């Protein structure tokens, strides 16, 4: 009986996790998401926010493009780190990812950490993932 209980718990967990993945993205989509998120992270870390705009959902770019003022604010910052903290597939097919970003103000040389939430949407027509949460808010709490 003692051996049966852990096996029962383990099988329930496996069943629950397989059911969660059944409704989520396919293996090919998950691979594309991982590649896109890696490239986006590298762009945020080493590139510019102008380059990161290319990862934003085209609908959002059209409806709410970043202003020149916002882009100038990003020029005052340097990203020192970019680390994924968690990721979860939501029921609507969107994948939400929490990321911790290290930010250095170039004028004061003060560094701080900011946690941002990215939301990724699969576009079946373009066969790619789009970031729908906008550019990261690196001024949260200031």
C-alpha positions as CSV (number, residue, x, y, z in Angstrom):
1,X,0.0,0.0,0.0
2,X,2.9,2.4,0.8
3,X,4.4,1.8,-2.7
4,X,1.0,2.3,-4.4
5,X,0.4,5.8,-3.1
6,X,3.6,7.4,-4.5
7,X,2.9,5.7,-7.9
8,X,-0.6,6.9,-7.9
9,X,0.5,10.5,-7.1
10,X,3.2,10.3,-9.8
11,X,0.8,9.0,-12.4
12,X,-1.7,11.8,-11.6
13,X,1.0,14.4,-12.0
14,X,2.1,13.0,-15.3
15,X,-1.5,12.9,-16.5
16,X,-2.1,16.5,-15.5
17,X,1.1,17.7,-17.1
18,X,0.4,15.9,-20.4
19,X,-3.1,17.4,-20.4
20,X,-1.6,20.8,-20.0
21,X,0.7,20.3,-22.9
22,X,-2.0,18.9,-25.1
23,X,-3.8,22.2,-25.2
24,X,-0.6,24.2,-25.5
25,X,1.7,24.9,-28.5
26,X,3.0,22.1,-30.7
27,X,6.6,20.9,-30.4
28,X,7.5,22.9,-33.5
29,X,5.8,26.0,-32.1
30,X,7.6,25.6,-28.8
31,X,10.9,25.4,-30.6
32,X,10.1,28.5,-32.6
33,X,9.0,30.3,-29.3
34,X,12.3,29.3,-27.6
35,X,14.3,30.6,-30.6
36,X,12.3,33.8,-30.8
37,X,12.6,34.5,-27.1
38,X,16.3,33.9,-27.1
39,X,16.7,36.3,-30.0
40,X,14.5,38.9,-28.3
41,X,16.4,38.6,-25.1
42,X,19.7,39.1,-26.9
43,X,18.2,42.1,-28.7
44,X,17.1,43.6,-25.4
45,X,20.5,42.8,-23.8
46,X,22.9,43.7,-26.6
47,X,20.9,45.5,-29.2
48,X,18.6,48.5,-29.1
49,X,14.9,49.0,-28.4
50,X,14.6,50.1,-32.0
51,X,15.6,46.6,-33.0
52,X,13.2,45.1,-30.3
53,X,10.2,46.8,-31.9
54,X,10.5,44.2,-34.7
55,X,9.4,41.5,-32.2
56,X,6.2,43.4,-31.2
57,X,2.8,42.3,-32.5
58,X,2.2,44.2,-35.7
59,X,-1.3,45.2,-34.5
60,X,0.1,46.7,-31.4
61,X,2.9,48.5,-33.4
62,X,0.2,50.0,-35.6
63,X,-2.2,51.0,-32.8
64,X,0.4,52.1,-30.2
65,X,3.9,52.6,-31.6
66,X,6.6,53.8,-29.2
67,X,7.1,57.5,-29.3
68,X,10.4,59.3,-30.0
69,X,10.4,60.4,-26.3
70,X,10.1,56.8,-25.1
71,X,12.9,55.7,-27.4
72,X,15.1,58.5,-26.1
73,X,14.5,57.4,-22.5
74,X,15.7,53.9,-23.5
75,X,18.9,55.5,-24.8
76,X,19.6,56.6,-21.2
77,X,19.8,53.0,-20.0
78,X,22.0,50.0,-20.5
79,X,20.9,46.5,-19.9
80,X,23.3,44.5,-17.7
81,X,21.4,41.3,-17.4
82,X,18.3,39.5,-18.8
83,X,17.1,36.3,-17.1
84,X,14.0,34.3,-17.5
85,X,12.3,33.6,-14.1
86,X,9.2,31.7,-15.2
87,X,7.1,30.8,-18.1
88,X,3.5,29.5,-18.4
89,X,1.1,28.7,-21.2
90,X,-2.2,30.4,-20.6
91,X,-5.6,28.9,-21.6
92,X,-6.0,31.3,-24.6
93,X,-2.8,30.0,-26.2
94,X,-0.7,33.0,-25.1
95,X,2.6,32.1,-23.4
96,X,3.5,34.4,-20.5
97,X,7.1,34.8,-19.4
98,X,8.5,36.7,-16.4
99,X,11.9,38.1,-17.0
100,X,14.3,39.9,-14.6
101,X,16.2,42.7,-16.3
102,X,19.3,44.5,-14.8
103,X,19.3,48.1,-15.8
104,X,22.0,50.7,-15.5
105,X,21.3,54.4,-15.8
106,X,24.1,55.8,-17.9
107,X,24.0,59.2,-16.1
108,X,24.1,58.0,-12.5
109,X,25.7,54.5,-13.1
110,X,23.1,53.2,-10.6
111,X,22.0,49.6,-11.3
112,X,18.6,48.1,-10.4
113,X,16.6,45.0,-11.2
114,X,13.2,45.2,-12.9
115,X,10.8,42.3,-13.4
116,X,8.7,42.5,-16.5
117,X,6.0,40.2,-18.0
118,X,6.2,39.3,-21.6
119,X,3.2,37.8,-23.4
120,X,3.8,35.8,-26.6
121,X,1.1,35.1,-29.2
122,X,1.4,32.5,-32.0
123,X,0.5,33.9,-35.5
124,X,-0.6,30.9,-37.6
125,X,-0.5,33.0,-40.8
126,X,3.0,34.4,-40.3
127,X,4.1,31.1,-38.6
128,X,5.9,33.0,-35.8
129,X,5.5,34.4,-32.3
130,X,4.8,38.0,-31.5
131,X,5.4,39.8,-28.2
132,X,2.1,41.4,-27.2
133,X,3.0,43.1,-23.9
134,X,5.0,46.0,-25.6
135,X,8.5,47.1,-24.9
136,X,9.6,46.4,-21.3
137,X,8.7,49.1,-18.7
138,X,12.2,49.7,-17.2
139,X,11.0,52.6,-15.1
140,X,8.5,50.7,-12.9
141,X,8.4,52.0,-9.4
142,X,10.2,55.3,-10.2
